[in-house]
Amino acid sequence: MHPETGKPIQVNYSKICDLTSQTETYTWTFEYDGEKAKVPMQARWIHKEEFQLLLRLSGFDQWELYGSHDGKPYVGSPHITNTYWSVTR
């Protein structure tokens, strides 16, 4: 719902995964009051070991992996799709 008008806002997306390039290409579609807008977005993922190697090669020597932005432990789950890292030199 729009916070000022109370009219519904519909949000949909489509996603294409490319396992070779480790990317996801999204197209977000927003519909409001008879108007439609499409917004493209591309994300790239890297695996934990790949990220740790990049950190070491960049001169970082300390890092922690978390399962949420507020520091909850990462427990590994099909329902957790984001990870949060704290990195220091």
Buried (B, 14 or more C-beta within 10 A) or exposed (E): EEEEEEEEEEEEEEEEEEEEEEEBBEEBEBEBEEEEEEEEEEEEEEEEEEBBEEBEEEEBEEEEEBBEEEEEEBEEEEEEEEBBBEEEE
